[in-house]
Amino acid sequence: MKPVSSLRETAPPPPTHVGIIMDGNGRWAQGRGRPRIEGHRRGMETVREVVKGSIEQGIEYLTLYGFSIENWKRPAAEISSLMGLLRLYLRQEIKELDQQGVRMRFIGQRSLLANDIVSLIEEAEEQTKNNTALNLVVALSYGARQEITAAAQSVARQVAAGELDVSTIDESVISEYLETAGMPDPDLVIRTSGEQRISNFLLWQVAYAELVFTDTLWPDFSREDLREAINEFHRRERRYGATG
Ligand code: FPP
């Protein structure tokens, strides 16, 4: 048997950036005859576990799809409960996340969020800005098409102002205008609950990501499931369009 130190040396590096579409909270609750918010509450506990698991695994960026721009179409009562949970998370967890060395960032349309939530988000970003153990990016009120549209508008404005030459616009320029500017693209995207869709999540950035779909509902997703998804990622051969 190989000594542990040698096993460690041969272990493949973890994906640098993992994105997760957390799905199935509602079904988890309904399956137990409980209100949907109960599923979201359990889903929040899963977030806690997965953050710890990501640090353990050496992941540098974890992006969680917390609330999509399309989620604004849900019944007002559910939106209000979700926002309540988010407030709770931002108030209660920041201290521990900070102690764990987590840097928090948020992407999505802040103008649609309540002012107090925007303040909590800004405080969380400010308080944790020097942390390096894990970058936790929460997509809130986020839609990738809207993000790309806003980037196109910014680029067009720069061109119109004579500050940008059309011939210099390449993929890296577009990336700089996205909310994820400066972050690596996700290597792995996990979606829970058996659905196999991207649902307007980081469309530009996931161009070459490996997609792992699991039937597990988000409240049941564990650190072990994260490890299993990473093992699946390692079994894939990433060719970026080239031959093997
Ligand atoms: C999808 O389940 C989940 C959401 C829309 C919200 C995710 C929110 C949390 C995990 C709570 C806390 C979040 C953060 C970032 C602190 P669904 O309601 O669509 O489930 P269903 O498809 O079974 O109905």
Boltz pocket constraint, residues with backbone or C-beta under 6 A from the ligand:
constraints:
  - pocket:
      binder: B
      contacts: [[A, 22], [A, 23], [A, 24], [A, 25], [A, 26], [A, 27], [A, 28], [A, 40], [A, 41], [A, 43], [A, 44], [A, 47], [A, 64], [A, 65], [A, 66], [A, 67], [A, 71], [A, 85], [A, 86], [A, 89], [A, 138], [A, 193]]
      max_distance: 6.0
